[in-house]
């Protein structure tokens, strides 16, 4: 899977301390996307899915991990690899959040029946839909624009997500190898 970075502990893209994976490749090209550098595919950053899975599992073994978030780019533009990885995480972490620029309907039109079933079972929370700059209300937690939907498939997680969403947007800054990375849902002017 083409991956740009994996960071821990991230608290601005879902409840608790999370492992966040940024995938490469997105053909949606939303206006004012905050991750334009991840639009173009880059096979130099292609890592076998089992290695990505091992990396995530190793962090989970050595740290307190409350959830795992996949963002990008659009993780579903590498759907085969994504599904392999989330299958590998089954029983390992109850809270798996995936962002996608597809709407839920577009996504399930794209996936086979079997893939759809896996996604609905293995993904705990799906945040769906393209980013629409004009609909960025600078308030909505976890989503960049109000057209996007937070779909909680794992109902056990509703209380924890409802509580997290009430707290509003959060931003965290990481400095990795001389690179500053601002993580979270940004306001329009940022
Ligand atoms: S779907 Fe997300 S990553 Fe893709 S262009 Fe839109 S905002 Fe950017």
py3Dmol code that shows the C-alpha trace and the ligand (Angstrom):
import py3Dmol

protein = """\
ATOM      1  CA  UNK A   1       0.000   0.000   0.000  1.00  0.00           C
ATOM      2  CA  UNK A   2       1.322   3.479  -0.811  1.00  0.00           C
ATOM      3  CA  UNK A   3       1.700   5.220   2.542  1.00  0.00           C
ATOM      4  CA  UNK A   4       3.050   8.695   3.261  1.00  0.00           C
ATOM      5  CA  UNK A   5       3.266   8.453   7.036  1.00  0.00           C
ATOM      6  CA  UNK A   6       2.051   6.715  10.160  1.00  0.00           C
ATOM      7  CA  UNK A   7       1.880   8.781  13.347  1.00  0.00           C
ATOM      8  CA  UNK A   8       1.139   8.039  17.005  1.00  0.00           C
ATOM      9  CA  UNK A   9      -0.254   9.357  19.365  1.00  0.00           C
ATOM     10  CA  UNK A  10      -2.818  11.372  17.426  1.00  0.00           C
ATOM     11  CA  UNK A  11      -5.747  12.791  19.397  1.00  0.00           C
ATOM     12  CA  UNK A  12      -7.194  15.065  16.713  1.00  0.00           C
ATOM     13  CA  UNK A  13      -8.636  12.470  14.309  1.00  0.00           C
ATOM     14  CA  UNK A  14     -10.873  10.421  16.574  1.00  0.00           C
ATOM     15  CA  UNK A  15     -11.231   9.623  20.285  1.00  0.00           C
ATOM     16  CA  UNK A  16      -8.263   8.684  22.436  1.00  0.00           C
ATOM     17  CA  UNK A  17      -4.657   8.116  21.444  1.00  0.00           C
ATOM     18  CA  UNK A  18      -4.656   6.787  17.896  1.00  0.00           C
ATOM     19  CA  UNK A  19      -2.404   5.401  15.250  1.00  0.00           C
ATOM     20  CA  UNK A  20      -3.119   7.368  12.057  1.00  0.00           C
ATOM     21  CA  UNK A  21      -2.146   6.134   8.597  1.00  0.00           C
ATOM     22  CA  UNK A  22      -2.008   8.556   5.650  1.00  0.00           C
ATOM     23  CA  UNK A  23      -2.399   6.768   2.332  1.00  0.00           C
ATOM     24  CA  UNK A  24      -1.288   8.206  -1.000  1.00  0.00           C
ATOM     25  CA  UNK A  25      -3.531   8.810  -4.000  1.00  0.00           C
ATOM     26  CA  UNK A  26      -6.758  10.729  -4.380  1.00  0.00           C
ATOM     27  CA  UNK A  27      -8.487  11.497  -7.672  1.00  0.00           C
ATOM     28  CA  UNK A  28     -11.232  13.692  -6.160  1.00  0.00           C
ATOM     29  CA  UNK A  29      -9.112  16.879  -6.216  1.00  0.00           C
ATOM     30  CA  UNK A  30     -11.438  18.829  -3.922  1.00  0.00           C
ATOM     31  CA  UNK A  31     -10.917  22.604  -3.920  1.00  0.00           C
ATOM     32  CA  UNK A  32      -8.593  23.643  -1.051  1.00  0.00           C
ATOM     33  CA  UNK A  33      -7.921  20.063   0.030  1.00  0.00           C
ATOM     34  CA  UNK A  34      -5.427  20.268   2.898  1.00  0.00           C
ATOM     35  CA  UNK A  35      -3.499  17.193   1.706  1.00  0.00           C
ATOM     36  CA  UNK A  36      -2.788  18.008  -1.922  1.00  0.00           C
ATOM     37  CA  UNK A  37       0.682  16.528  -1.596  1.00  0.00           C
ATOM     38  CA  UNK A  38      -1.015  13.137  -1.298  1.00  0.00           C
ATOM     39  CA  UNK A  39      -3.023  13.292  -4.549  1.00  0.00           C
ATOM     40  CA  UNK A  40      -0.479  11.724  -6.883  1.00  0.00           C
ATOM     41  CA  UNK A  41       0.379   8.040  -6.631  1.00  0.00           C
ATOM     42  CA  UNK A  42       3.977   7.366  -5.618  1.00  0.00           C
ATOM     43  CA  UNK A  43       5.205   3.808  -6.015  1.00  0.00           C
ATOM     44  CA  UNK A  44       8.440   4.709  -4.193  1.00  0.00           C
ATOM     45  CA  UNK A  45       6.319   4.714  -1.045  1.00  0.00           C
ATOM     46  CA  UNK A  46       4.687   1.366  -1.750  1.00  0.00           C
ATOM     47  CA  UNK A  47       4.915  -0.915   1.306  1.00  0.00           C
ATOM     48  CA  UNK A  48       3.530  -4.483   1.353  1.00  0.00           C
ATOM     49  CA  UNK A  49       0.257  -4.621   3.263  1.00  0.00           C
ATOM     50  CA  UNK A  50       1.606  -7.184   5.728  1.00  0.00           C
ATOM     51  CA  UNK A  51       4.406  -4.760   6.694  1.00  0.00           C
ATOM     52  CA  UNK A  52       1.933  -1.929   7.263  1.00  0.00           C
ATOM     53  CA  UNK A  53      -0.115  -4.305   9.396  1.00  0.00           C
ATOM     54  CA  UNK A  54       2.978  -5.354  11.372  1.00  0.00           C
ATOM     55  CA  UNK A  55       3.927  -1.709  11.971  1.00  0.00           C
ATOM     56  CA  UNK A  56       0.461  -0.895  13.317  1.00  0.00           C
ATOM     57  CA  UNK A  57       0.342  -4.027  15.461  1.00  0.00           C
ATOM     58  CA  UNK A  58       3.790  -3.285  16.897  1.00  0.00           C
ATOM     59  CA  UNK A  59       2.656   0.170  18.003  1.00  0.00           C
ATOM     60  CA  UNK A  60      -0.470  -1.393  19.535  1.00  0.00           C
ATOM     61  CA  UNK A  61       1.679  -3.870  21.461  1.00  0.00           C
ATOM     62  CA  UNK A  62       4.023  -1.262  22.922  1.00  0.00           C
ATOM     63  CA  UNK A  63       1.691   1.709  23.462  1.00  0.00           C
ATOM     64  CA  UNK A  64      -1.817   2.453  24.626  1.00  0.00           C
ATOM     65  CA  UNK A  65      -3.767   2.598  21.350  1.00  0.00           C
ATOM     66  CA  UNK A  66      -7.448   3.519  21.571  1.00  0.00           C
ATOM     67  CA  UNK A  67      -8.142   3.503  17.857  1.00  0.00           C
ATOM     68  CA  UNK A  68      -6.721   3.483  14.357  1.00  0.00           C
ATOM     69  CA  UNK A  69      -7.573   6.051  11.677  1.00  0.00           C
ATOM     70  CA  UNK A  70      -6.962   5.706   7.942  1.00  0.00           C
ATOM     71  CA  UNK A  71      -6.963   8.941   5.983  1.00  0.00           C
ATOM     72  CA  UNK A  72      -5.085  10.324   3.013  1.00  0.00           C
ATOM     73  CA  UNK A  73      -5.421  10.690   0.129  1.00  0.00           C
ATOM     74  CA  UNK A  74      -8.361   8.392  -0.126  1.00  0.00           C
ATOM     75  CA  UNK A  75      -7.667   5.021   1.508  1.00  0.00           C
ATOM     76  CA  UNK A  76     -10.323   3.392  -0.686  1.00  0.00           C
ATOM     77  CA  UNK A  77      -8.346   4.246  -3.828  1.00  0.00           C
ATOM     78  CA  UNK A  78      -6.221   1.304  -2.640  1.00  0.00           C
ATOM     79  CA  UNK A  79      -9.199  -0.753  -1.577  1.00  0.00           C
ATOM     80  CA  UNK A  80      -7.640  -4.213  -1.906  1.00  0.00           C
ATOM     81  CA  UNK A  81      -4.727  -3.315   0.363  1.00  0.00           C
ATOM     82  CA  UNK A  82      -6.951  -1.407   2.782  1.00  0.00           C
ATOM     83  CA  UNK A  83      -9.318  -4.357   3.145  1.00  0.00           C
ATOM     84  CA  UNK A  84      -6.389  -6.736   3.717  1.00  0.00           C
ATOM     85  CA  UNK A  85      -5.069  -4.494   6.501  1.00  0.00           C
ATOM     86  CA  UNK A  86      -8.384  -3.983   8.257  1.00  0.00           C
ATOM     87  CA  UNK A  87      -9.025  -7.731   8.045  1.00  0.00           C
ATOM     88  CA  UNK A  88      -5.670  -8.228   9.774  1.00  0.00           C
ATOM     89  CA  UNK A  89      -6.724  -5.835  12.526  1.00  0.00           C
ATOM     90  CA  UNK A  90      -9.939  -7.718  13.246  1.00  0.00           C
ATOM     91  CA  UNK A  91     -10.059  -8.544  16.952  1.00  0.00           C
ATOM     92  CA  UNK A  92      -7.013  -6.357  17.533  1.00  0.00           C
ATOM     93  CA  UNK A  93      -8.627  -2.944  17.813  1.00  0.00           C
ATOM     94  CA  UNK A  94     -12.338  -2.216  18.199  1.00  0.00           C
ATOM     95  CA  UNK A  95     -12.202   1.345  16.836  1.00  0.00           C
ATOM     96  CA  UNK A  96     -11.190   1.575  13.179  1.00  0.00           C
ATOM     97  CA  UNK A  97     -12.087   4.867  11.532  1.00  0.00           C
ATOM     98  CA  UNK A  98     -11.727   5.337   7.767  1.00  0.00           C
ATOM     99  CA  UNK A  99     -12.048   8.593   5.819  1.00  0.00           C
ATOM    100  CA  UNK A 100     -13.116   8.519   2.184  1.00  0.00           C
ATOM    101  CA  UNK A 101     -13.945  11.126  -0.447  1.00  0.00           C
ATOM    102  CA  UNK A 102     -16.590   8.774  -1.862  1.00  0.00           C
ATOM    103  CA  UNK A 103     -20.100   9.023  -0.511  1.00  0.00           C
ATOM    104  CA  UNK A 104     -21.252   5.835   1.161  1.00  0.00           C
ATOM    105  CA  UNK A 105     -23.433   5.012  -1.867  1.00  0.00           C
ATOM    106  CA  UNK A 106     -20.607   5.638  -4.357  1.00  0.00           C
ATOM    107  CA  UNK A 107     -18.328   3.494  -2.241  1.00  0.00           C
ATOM    108  CA  UNK A 108     -20.685   0.536  -2.106  1.00  0.00           C
ATOM    109  CA  UNK A 109     -21.371   0.839  -5.860  1.00  0.00           C
ATOM    110  CA  UNK A 110     -17.598   0.571  -6.346  1.00  0.00           C
ATOM    111  CA  UNK A 111     -17.071  -2.419  -4.040  1.00  0.00           C
ATOM    112  CA  UNK A 112     -18.203  -5.994  -4.650  1.00  0.00           C
ATOM    113  CA  UNK A 113     -20.891  -7.419  -2.364  1.00  0.00           C
ATOM    114  CA  UNK A 114     -18.262  -9.359  -0.458  1.00  0.00           C
ATOM    115  CA  UNK A 115     -16.060  -6.266  -0.024  1.00  0.00           C
ATOM    116  CA  UNK A 116     -19.048  -4.207   1.105  1.00  0.00           C
ATOM    117  CA  UNK A 117     -19.888  -6.808   3.732  1.00  0.00           C
ATOM    118  CA  UNK A 118     -16.290  -6.787   4.995  1.00  0.00           C
ATOM    119  CA  UNK A 119     -16.177  -3.006   5.191  1.00  0.00           C
ATOM    120  CA  UNK A 120     -19.468  -2.801   7.072  1.00  0.00           C
ATOM    121  CA  UNK A 121     -18.277  -5.434   9.531  1.00  0.00           C
ATOM    122  CA  UNK A 122     -14.652  -4.382  10.006  1.00  0.00           C
ATOM    123  CA  UNK A 123     -14.801  -0.574   9.763  1.00  0.00           C
ATOM    124  CA  UNK A 124     -16.202   0.870  12.985  1.00  0.00           C
ATOM    125  CA  UNK A 125     -16.693   4.416  11.709  1.00  0.00           C
ATOM    126  CA  UNK A 126     -16.777   5.743   8.139  1.00  0.00           C
ATOM    127  CA  UNK A 127     -16.469   9.461   7.425  1.00  0.00           C
ATOM    128  CA  UNK A 128     -17.681   9.846   3.879  1.00  0.00           C
ATOM    129  CA  UNK A 129     -18.021  12.392   1.093  1.00  0.00           C
ATOM    130  CA  UNK A 130     -15.795  14.907  -0.672  1.00  0.00           C
ATOM    131  CA  UNK A 131     -14.557  18.069   1.015  1.00  0.00           C
ATOM    132  CA  UNK A 132     -16.588  21.085  -0.125  1.00  0.00           C
ATOM    133  CA  UNK A 133     -14.727  24.250   0.822  1.00  0.00           C
ATOM    134  CA  UNK A 134     -17.867  26.403   0.806  1.00  0.00           C
ATOM    135  CA  UNK A 135     -19.408  24.029   3.375  1.00  0.00           C
ATOM    136  CA  UNK A 136     -16.515  24.177   5.846  1.00  0.00           C
ATOM    137  CA  UNK A 137     -18.311  25.690   8.847  1.00  0.00           C
ATOM    138  CA  UNK A 138     -15.111  25.903  10.971  1.00  0.00           C
ATOM    139  CA  UNK A 139     -16.981  23.999  13.664  1.00  0.00           C
ATOM    140  CA  UNK A 140     -17.887  20.433  12.690  1.00  0.00           C
ATOM    141  CA  UNK A 141     -15.701  17.996  14.549  1.00  0.00           C
ATOM    142  CA  UNK A 142     -14.026  15.205  12.563  1.00  0.00           C
ATOM    143  CA  UNK A 143     -15.370  16.431   9.221  1.00  0.00           C
ATOM    144  CA  UNK A 144     -14.123  19.201   6.976  1.00  0.00           C
ATOM    145  CA  UNK A 145     -17.446  20.188   5.477  1.00  0.00           C
ATOM    146  CA  UNK A 146     -21.063  19.784   6.504  1.00  0.00           C
ATOM    147  CA  UNK A 147     -21.994  17.544   3.527  1.00  0.00           C
ATOM    148  CA  UNK A 148     -19.776  14.788   4.913  1.00  0.00           C
ATOM    149  CA  UNK A 149     -21.332  12.161   7.157  1.00  0.00           C
ATOM    150  CA  UNK A 150     -19.974  10.327  10.168  1.00  0.00           C
ATOM    151  CA  UNK A 151     -21.429   6.830   9.996  1.00  0.00           C
ATOM    152  CA  UNK A 152     -20.900   4.746  13.127  1.00  0.00           C
ATOM    153  CA  UNK A 153     -21.301   1.068  12.217  1.00  0.00           C
ATOM    154  CA  UNK A 154     -20.106  -0.181  15.597  1.00  0.00           C
ATOM    155  CA  UNK A 155     -22.897   1.070  17.848  1.00  0.00           C
ATOM    156  CA  UNK A 156     -20.843   0.318  20.989  1.00  0.00           C
ATOM    157  CA  UNK A 157     -18.736   3.328  20.027  1.00  0.00           C
ATOM    158  CA  UNK A 158     -21.623   5.824  19.784  1.00  0.00           C
ATOM    159  CA  UNK A 159     -21.239   7.224  23.350  1.00  0.00           C
ATOM    160  CA  UNK A 160     -17.473   7.749  23.021  1.00  0.00           C
ATOM    161  CA  UNK A 161     -17.801   9.392  19.588  1.00  0.00           C
ATOM    162  CA  UNK A 162     -20.737  11.557  20.656  1.00  0.00           C
ATOM    163  CA  UNK A 163     -18.687  12.792  23.602  1.00  0.00           C
ATOM    164  CA  UNK A 164     -15.626  13.424  21.397  1.00  0.00           C
ATOM    165  CA  UNK A 165     -17.648  15.313  18.791  1.00  0.00           C
ATOM    166  CA  UNK A 166     -19.053  17.621  21.502  1.00  0.00           C
ATOM    167  CA  UNK A 167     -15.493  18.781  22.273  1.00  0.00           C
ATOM    168  CA  UNK A 168     -15.091  20.357  18.811  1.00  0.00           C
ATOM    169  CA  UNK A 169     -12.132  20.436  16.421  1.00  0.00           C
ATOM    170  CA  UNK A 170      -8.611  19.749  17.621  1.00  0.00           C
ATOM    171  CA  UNK A 171      -5.274  20.362  15.893  1.00  0.00           C
ATOM    172  CA  UNK A 172      -1.947  18.758  16.796  1.00  0.00           C
ATOM    173  CA  UNK A 173       1.425  19.642  15.347  1.00  0.00           C
ATOM    174  CA  UNK A 174       4.083  16.998  14.827  1.00  0.00           C
ATOM    175  CA  UNK A 175       7.708  17.563  13.826  1.00  0.00           C
ATOM    176  CA  UNK A 176       9.170  14.568  12.063  1.00  0.00           C
ATOM    177  CA  UNK A 177      12.516  14.561  10.221  1.00  0.00           C
ATOM    178  CA  UNK A 178      12.511  18.368   9.816  1.00  0.00           C
ATOM    179  CA  UNK A 179       8.981  18.257   8.501  1.00  0.00           C
ATOM    180  CA  UNK A 180       6.135  20.041  10.287  1.00  0.00           C
ATOM    181  CA  UNK A 181       2.826  18.216  10.035  1.00  0.00           C
ATOM    182  CA  UNK A 182      -0.395  19.782  11.241  1.00  0.00           C
ATOM    183  CA  UNK A 183      -2.917  17.076  12.050  1.00  0.00           C
ATOM    184  CA  UNK A 184      -6.665  17.499  12.450  1.00  0.00           C
ATOM    185  CA  UNK A 185      -9.580  19.155  10.719  1.00  0.00           C
ATOM    186  CA  UNK A 186      -8.574  22.685   9.812  1.00  0.00           C
ATOM    187  CA  UNK A 187     -10.690  25.778   9.663  1.00  0.00           C
ATOM    188  CA  UNK A 188     -11.265  27.341   6.252  1.00  0.00           C
ATOM    189  CA  UNK A 189      -8.812  30.218   6.697  1.00  0.00           C
ATOM    190  CA  UNK A 190      -6.073  27.815   7.911  1.00  0.00           C
TER     191      UNK A 190
END
"""
ligand_1 = """\
8
LIG
S -11.255 13.473 -0.899
Fe -10.008 14.255 0.793
S -7.875 13.881 0.178
Fe -9.147 13.678 -1.643
S -9.057 15.705 -2.595
Fe -10.909 15.623 -1.332
S -10.249 16.486 0.643
Fe -8.399 15.929 -0.486
"""
view = py3Dmol.view(width=600, height=400)
view.addModel(protein, "pdb")
view.setStyle({"model": 0}, {"cartoon": {"style": "trace"}})
view.addModel(ligand_1, "xyz")
view.setStyle({"model": 1}, {"stick": {}})
view.zoomTo()
view.show()
